[in-house]
Amino acid sequence: MLSYEDCVEASDLTEEEIEAIAEHERLPEMAALEMGSYLVHTAEGVPAIKSIILDDIEEARRHGHPEKALKLKLVLKHFIDTHPN
């Protein structure tokens, strides 16, 4: 049986990227992992995930959470560095 960690490793995403998708889409983390894993392997999916993380950054700013926005900026930077499409 695969563990959650095994699924994360196979997804080509980090836990933080999956958490950003889960929060944005209001999904449980396992569903966000499945969605993200699918998206990251499609041409239109990489820009969609970037957009999701950017939306999460803006949401954190609007709600007065600069630390969360900063954390998400680091998540975005890592995502862009590892998925340079």
C-alpha positions in Angstrom: 0.0 0.0 0.0 1.3 3.5 -0.9 1.6 6.0 1.9 0.8 9.7 1.5 4.5 10.4 1.4 4.9 7.9 -1.5 2.2 9.7 -3.4 3.8 13.1 -2.8 7.1 11.8 -4.2 5.5 10.4 -7.3 3.5 13.6 -7.9 6.5 15.8 -8.9 5.2 18.4 -6.3 6.2 19.3 -2.8 3.9 19.1 0.2 3.7 22.9 0.3 2.6 23.0 -3.4 -0.1 20.5 -2.7 -1.2 22.4 0.4 -1.5 25.6 -1.8 -3.7 23.7 -4.3 -5.8 22.2 -1.4 -6.4 25.6 0.1 -7.2 27.3 -3.2 -9.5 24.6 -4.4 -10.9 23.9 -1.0 -10.0 20.2 -1.3 -8.6 17.6 1.1 -4.9 17.3 0.6 -5.1 13.8 -1.1 -7.6 15.2 -3.7 -5.3 18.2 -4.2 -2.3 15.8 -4.6 -4.2 13.9 -7.3 -5.3 17.1 -9.1 -1.8 18.6 -8.9 -0.1 15.5 -10.1 -2.4 15.4 -13.1 -2.0 19.2 -13.8 1.8 19.2 -13.4 2.1 16.6 -16.2 0.1 18.7 -18.8 1.1 21.7 -20.8 -1.7 23.8 -19.4 -1.3 22.5 -15.9 2.0 24.1 -15.0 0.6 27.7 -15.6 -2.6 26.7 -13.8 -0.6 25.7 -10.7 1.4 28.9 -10.9 -1.8 30.9 -11.0 -3.2 29.0 -8.0 -0.2 29.8 -5.9 -0.3 33.5 -7.1 -4.0 33.6 -6.1 -3.1 32.2 -2.7 -0.4 34.8 -2.2 -2.8 37.6 -3.0 -5.4 36.1 -0.7 -2.9 36.0 2.2 -2.0 39.7 1.5 -5.7 40.8 1.4 -6.3 39.1 4.8 -3.3 40.6 6.4 -1.0 37.5 6.6 2.4 38.7 5.3 4.2 35.7 6.7 1.9 33.4 4.9 2.3 35.4 1.7 6.1 35.2 2.0 6.0 31.5 2.6 3.9 31.1 -0.5 6.3 33.2 -2.5 9.0 30.7 -1.6 6.7 27.9 -2.7 6.1 29.7 -6.0 9.8 30.3 -6.5 10.6 26.6 -5.9 7.7 25.6 -8.3 9.0 27.8 -11.0 12.6 26.6 -10.5 11.5 23.0 -10.8 8.9 23.4 -13.6 10.3 26.1 -15.9 7.7 25.9 -18.7 
